[in-house]
Amino acid sequence: MVYDIVIIGGGPAGLTAGIYVKRAMLNAVLLEKMGIGGQIIVTDKVENFPGFLEISGADLAAKFEEQARKFGLEMKGMAEVDSIEDKGNIKIIKTTEGDIETKSVIIASGTTPKRLGAKGEVELTGRGVSYCATCDGFL
């Protein structure tokens, strides 16, 4: 099968892309190497997202996923992309789950915070340890 679009990344940007792609009735699949929802799933409390006074990152990610599935977006969690081969009209996405052929690729792979290595940093991420300067820099 050749997809119209492969979306790499299952965070808010990738899921939003998936919603719009499926609303356009295109054949698409979303690839995510970790859990659907991206980095927001480790956020304890989100207070700056329109429509919610307060919501956990995991709950917000679940709502993103629910909406994308409503439109029929196929999602492959735990599929890590190793490389992309451009063959002109067709792109070959090489993943840990096998090769996928597509006409177009959307890369919404997000970011990974640079950790300091401080004691308790990993255990307290999302519960006091933050990587969002815009949201939490003043703290």
C-alpha positions as CSV (number, residue, x, y, z in Angstrom):
1,M,0.0,0.0,0.0
2,V,1.2,3.5,-0.8
3,Y,-0.1,6.1,1.6
4,D,-0.9,9.7,0.6
5,I,0.9,11.0,3.7
6,V,3.0,9.6,6.5
7,I,3.1,11.7,9.6
8,I,6.2,11.2,11.8
9,G,5.5,12.2,15.4
10,G,2.5,11.6,17.6
11,G,2.5,14.8,19.7
12,P,0.1,17.7,19.4
13,A,1.5,18.8,16.0
14,G,1.4,15.3,14.5
15,L,-2.0,14.6,15.7
16,T,-3.3,17.9,14.5
17,A,-1.8,17.2,11.1
18,G,-3.5,13.8,11.1
19,I,-6.9,15.3,11.9
20,Y,-6.6,17.7,8.9
21,V,-5.3,15.1,6.6
22,K,-8.1,12.7,7.4
23,R,-10.7,15.5,7.1
24,A,-9.3,16.0,3.6
25,M,-10.1,12.3,3.1
26,L,-6.4,11.3,2.4
27,N,-5.0,7.9,3.2
28,A,-2.5,8.5,6.1
29,V,-0.7,6.9,8.9
30,L,1.0,8.4,12.0
31,L,4.2,6.9,13.3
32,E,5.3,7.5,16.9
33,K,8.3,5.9,18.6
34,M,7.1,6.4,22.2
35,G,3.5,6.9,23.3
36,I,0.8,8.8,21.4
37,G,0.6,12.3,22.8
38,G,4.3,13.2,22.8
39,Q,6.1,15.0,25.5
40,I,2.9,16.5,27.0
41,I,2.0,13.1,28.5
42,V,4.6,13.6,31.2
43,T,3.2,17.0,32.2
44,D,1.3,16.8,35.5
45,K,-0.8,19.9,35.0
46,V,-1.6,22.0,31.9
47,E,-3.2,25.4,32.6
48,N,-2.5,27.3,29.4
49,F,-4.4,25.3,26.8
50,P,-7.6,27.0,25.5
51,G,-10.8,25.2,26.5
52,F,-9.5,23.8,29.7
53,L,-8.9,25.7,32.9
54,E,-6.7,22.8,34.0
55,I,-6.0,19.3,32.6
56,S,-3.3,16.7,33.0
57,G,-1.0,16.3,30.1
58,A,-2.0,12.6,29.8
59,D,-5.7,13.5,29.7
60,L,-5.1,16.2,27.1
61,A,-3.1,13.8,25.0
62,A,-5.9,11.2,25.3
63,K,-8.4,13.8,24.0
64,F,-6.0,14.6,21.0
65,E,-5.8,10.9,20.2
66,E,-9.6,10.4,20.6
67,Q,-10.3,13.2,18.1
68,A,-7.7,11.9,15.6
69,R,-9.2,8.4,15.8
70,K,-12.7,9.8,15.3
71,F,-11.6,10.9,11.9
72,G,-10.0,7.5,11.2
73,L,-6.3,8.3,11.5
74,E,-4.3,5.1,11.5
75,M,-1.6,5.2,14.2
76,K,1.5,3.0,14.7
77,G,2.9,3.4,18.2
78,M,6.4,2.1,18.9
79,A,7.4,2.5,15.2
80,E,10.7,4.3,15.1
81,V,11.8,5.9,11.9
82,D,15.4,5.0,10.9
83,S,15.6,6.8,7.5
84,I,13.7,8.2,4.6
85,E,14.6,7.4,1.0
86,D,13.3,9.9,-1.6
87,K,12.5,8.0,-4.8
88,G,10.9,11.0,-6.5
89,N,7.1,10.6,-6.4
90,I,7.4,7.9,-3.7
91,K,9.2,8.1,-0.4
92,I,10.3,5.0,1.5
93,I,10.1,5.3,5.2
94,K,12.3,2.7,6.9
95,T,11.0,1.9,10.4
96,T,11.7,-0.6,13.1
97,E,8.3,-2.2,12.0
98,G,9.2,-2.4,8.3
99,D,9.2,-0.2,5.2
100,I,6.3,2.2,4.4
101,E,5.7,3.8,1.0
102,T,4.1,7.2,0.8
103,K,3.7,10.2,-1.6
104,S,4.3,12.8,1.1
105,V,5.9,13.1,4.6
106,I,5.1,15.4,7.4
107,I,7.8,15.5,10.1
108,A,6.4,16.6,13.4
109,S,9.0,14.8,15.6
110,G,9.1,17.4,18.3
111,T,12.0,17.7,20.7
112,T,13.7,16.1,23.6
113,P,14.7,18.3,26.5
114,K,18.4,18.5,27.5
115,R,18.6,17.0,30.9
116,L,21.0,18.3,33.6
117,G,21.7,15.0,35.3
118,A,20.6,16.4,38.7
119,K,19.5,14.0,41.4
120,G,15.7,13.4,41.1
121,E,15.4,15.1,37.8
122,V,13.9,12.2,35.9
123,E,11.6,11.1,38.7
124,L,10.3,14.7,39.2
125,T,9.9,15.6,35.6
126,G,6.3,16.9,35.2
127,R,6.0,17.2,39.0
128,G,8.2,20.3,39.7
129,V,11.0,19.8,37.1
130,S,10.0,21.6,34.0
131,Y,11.5,22.2,30.5
132,C,9.2,24.9,29.3
133,A,10.8,28.4,29.6
134,T,7.7,30.1,28.2
135,C,5.3,28.4,30.6
136,D,7.4,28.0,33.7
137,G,10.5,30.3,33.4
138,F,9.2,32.8,35.9
139,L,9.1,30.0,38.6
